[in-house]
C-alpha cells in the first residue's frame, strides 16, 4: 500500500500543474486593470494595444515589457513610487488592484 502513495502524488501533480500555470486572469480582472490605468495614467500614457501616448515622452504601456518584466512594476504600483517619473501624480494601489493592473499590462504587451 505504502509503495503506491508516491506514485499517486506524482500523478496528481502532473494533472494539477498545467492548470495552475495556465490560469489566465478573468475578464473582470482585466477590465478593472484597464479602468484603473485609464483613470490614473491615461492622461499621459497610451494604455491600449494601439494609439500614441497623449504625452510624447510617456511610454505606451504595451511597450513596457520590452524594457523590463511587467512583474517588476508590482512594488512601484503598491507603493506609489516610480523612479525617473516626472510630474508623477500620487497614487498607490491595493494588492487586488495591483494584480488587476499587472494582469492587464501583461495582456497588452507587444512581443
Ligand atoms: C502627468 C503625466 C503622467 C501620468 C499621469 C503618468 N505618467 Fe508614467 N510617465 C510619464 C512620462 C513623461 C514618462 C517618461 C519619463 C522618462 O522617460 O523620463 C513616464 C514613464 C512611466 C514609466 C516608465 C518608467 C521607466 O523607468 O521606464 C512607467 C512604468 C509609468 N510611467 C507608469 C505610470 C503609471 C502606472 C501611471 C498611472 C498610475 C502613470 N505612469 C501616470 C508621465 C505620466
Boltz pocket constraint, residues with backbone or C-beta under 6 A from the ligand:
constraints:
  - pocket:
      binder: B
      contacts: [[A, 36], [A, 37], [A, 40], [A, 41], [A, 42], [A, 43], [A, 44], [A, 45], [A, 55], [A, 57], [A, 58], [A, 59], [A, 64], [A, 67], [A, 73], [A, 82], [A, 83], [A, 84], [A, 85], [A, 86], [A, 87], [A, 88], [A, 89], [A, 91]]
      max_distance: 6.0
